[in-house]
């Protein structure tokens, strides 16, 4: 199956990011695809995908994020067999134009009691007032349904984060601004969720609040139980929290000097405006 050119190149775009429009089994003259280039292609049924070549000129990934896979054939994914990726003509860009916003994931991480849920709710309300659609995936709420079968054992906590990451990715692909607020204490788990999304669409918000402040609040009484030895593996007490080193947004709160959730949410909104997520 050859890649045939329909429109060789767009003017004003050059280098490794040069774009061209292509179709399989049709069109005019063959196009010389350059290693490292990114190309817009058409496949069966006129669906559009973005094709990226690595430095050797081999297919690196498609826009749907499934690296180097040919989705025209049935395959095995995880424990499932005969799985096929179905591409639809309505794409993320179409949904974003309809909603007049860009889909992304705002991942709020921090210790229990750091104010994650409060900031998430304030942020969602502010976006709603601006006519922007968002949805909150709260760490406690998802355990009422999606993750009700998971405990707080180490392996279940990893699976909890993975599932929320996958659902967040779907919300972002739908054009929503997804706000996920979970302790998510381990860097590797947060990094895995970041890797699920296109570059820039995973916005990590670190609630940089000292343990002493969080423990002083203790809204659920969990710190008291952990200190009494009635809860094992509690983050911040006998299980570590790995602070982000490269979060896009850091919201700090020190003893006696804490901004309101709305003020903190304002900083996130400003970031979204600056990066163009509040317009298509």
N, C-alpha and C positions, 0 to 999 in steps of 0.2 A: 504494500500500500504506500504510494508515494504522496508526498506533500507538494501540492501544486499551488503556485502563487496566483492570487486574484488581483491584488494591489501591492506591488513590491514594497513600498515604504511610505511612511507619512513624512511630509516635509518638516524640517525643524527639529527632528529627533534623530540623534546620532549616538555612536558609541555602542557600548554593550547593552544599552537599553533600547536599541532601535526596534521599532515596531513594524510589523507587516500584517496583512490580512490574508488568510490562506483557507483553502478547502481541500478535503480529501477527494481524490478521483474526479477532478474537474478543474475548470479554470484555464489559464493561459500558459505562462512559462514557469518552469521550475525556479524556485528561489533558493539562493545559497544561504542557508541558516548559519549564522556565526556563533561559535562557541561563546557561552556566557550571555547570549542574547535572550530577550524575552519577547515572545510573539503571540499575537492574538490569532487563534485558529478557529475554523468551523469543522465540526465533525458531523456524524450522521444526524439527520433530522434538523439540521441547521443550528444546533446548539453551539454556543460560543464558549471556548475555554482559553485560558492563558497557558501557553507552553513555555517553559523555561529550560534552556540548555545549560549543562555544566561546562566547565572549561575544556572538556574533551569533546564537546558537541553532542553528548548523549542527553536524553530527556531526564531532567532533574525532577520536575514536579508540574502538576496541573494546578489551576487556580482553586480547585476543590480541595487541595491539600493532600491528595493521595499520591505520594511520590512514586513516579515511574511505573504506575500501574495502568494496564489497559482494561478499562471498565466495560469493554464490549463483550468480554468473556466472563463466564461464571467462575467464581473463585471461592476460596475458604478464608473467612475472616474470624479470628478467635476460635470459638467452638462451633461456629455455624458453617454450613457447607452450602454450595450452590448459591452464593450471594452475588448479586449484581448491583453495581452503582447506577441508579437511574438519574439521568440528567433531564431537567425540565426547562422549557424555554423562558420562564420567568426567573430571572437571576437576582442576586443580592442587589446589584446596582439598580434594577427596576424597582425593587421594594423600597430602596432608600429614596429614590426620586418620589415615590408615592407618599412616603412619610416625611420627606424633607428633613432627613437626618441621616447620620451614618451609624451603622451598627457597630457596637464595640462591647467589651466586657470591662467593667470597673470592679477590680478585685480588692476588697477591703480586708486587710489582715491585721491581727493584733491580739493581745491577750484577752482573756475573758474579763469583761468589765471595762474594756478600753473605750467603748462607745461606738463600736462598729455598726450595730443595728440602728442606733439613734442617728448617726450620720447618714446611713443608707436611706432611712425614711425621710429625713430632711432633704436629701438630694433628690429623691424620687418626687417629692412634693414640689420642689422648685422647678424640676424639669416639666412636670405636669402643668404648672402655671405658665410655662413658656410654650405649651402646646407640643411637648416632646414626649414620646412614649418610652417608658422604662419599665423594667420588672425586677423585683428583688428576689434573689435566692438566698434566704436567710439560713444560716447553719442549723438553727433549731427547727425552723419550719420544714425543711426538707426531710428531717427525720420523722415527721408525722406521716409521710407518704412514700416518696421516692426512695428514701434510705431507711425506712422503718425496720428493715431486716438487719441493719448493721449495728454492731456494738461499738464500744470505745477502745477495743483492742487495737494494737498498732496496725495490723493488716486491714482492719475494717475502717480505720481512720484514713488510710491511704485510699481505699476504695471509695469512701465518702467524698473525698476531694476529687477523685477522678470522675465520678458521676456528675458532680456539680460542674466540673470543667467542661464535660461533654454537653451538658444541657445549656450551659452558658454560651458555648460555641454556636449551638442551634439558634438561640435567641439573637445573637449578634448577626448570624447569617440572615435572619428574618428581617433585620433592619432595626431591631430594638436596641436600646441601651440597657444592657443587663448589668445589674448591680449585685454582685455576689459578696456576701459578708460572712466570713468564717474565720475561726482562729487560724487554720491552715499553718501550723507551726513550722513545717519543714520546707527548706528551700527547694529540695528536689521535687516535691509535689507541686509547689507553685510554679516552678520552672516547667514542669510537664504540662500544666494548664496553659501557660504562656505559649508553649510550642504548638498548641492546637490551633492558634489563631494567626492570621497574617501579621506581619511586623507592624507594630504600632497600635493594634486593636485590643491588646491586653494592657490595661492601665492599672498598675498596682498602686494601691493606696495603703501606706503603712501608718497605723495608729500608734505613734511613738509615745506611749504612756507608761510611766514607770510602774513596776510591779506594786510598789507601796500604794500608789494611787488606785490602781485596779482593786487591790485587796481591801483598801479602805472603803471602796464603794460596795463590793461584793453583793450585787443585786440579787443573786440566786442563793447566796449562802454557801457557795461551793468552796471558796477558799477556806472557810472555817472548817468545813468537813474534811478538806484535804489536809489541813494542819493537824486535825485530830486523828489522821490516819484512816478515816472512813472512806476516802476515795483514793485510789492508787493511780499513778500515771497522769496526774493532773498538771496541765501545762503551766509552767512558771514555778511550780512547787517541787515536784519530783520527776518532771519530764521537761525537756528544754523547749524554749521558743527561739527559733533561729531568725533573728531580725533581718529584713531585706537590706541589701547593700546598694541596690540600684532601682529602688522604687521610683516610679514617675512622680508620685506625690507623697510627701511626708507631712502628717498632721501631728504636731507636738502638743503635749499637755504636761505641764509640770505642777507640782504641789502648789495650790493656791493661784495658779495661772493657767486656766483652761478656757479656751474659746467655747462658745455655744456650738451645738451640732449644726445649726444653720450657718454660722460663720465658717465652720470647717467645710460644709457642703458648698459654700460660695467659692472656695478655692478650687474645688473639683469642677464646678460649672465653668469657672474662668479658664481652666485647662482645656475643657471640652470646646469652648468657644475658640480659643487660640489655635487648637489643632483641627478645627473645622468639622467637628462631629455634630454640631447643632444645625447643620445645613447639608443638603444633598450634594 
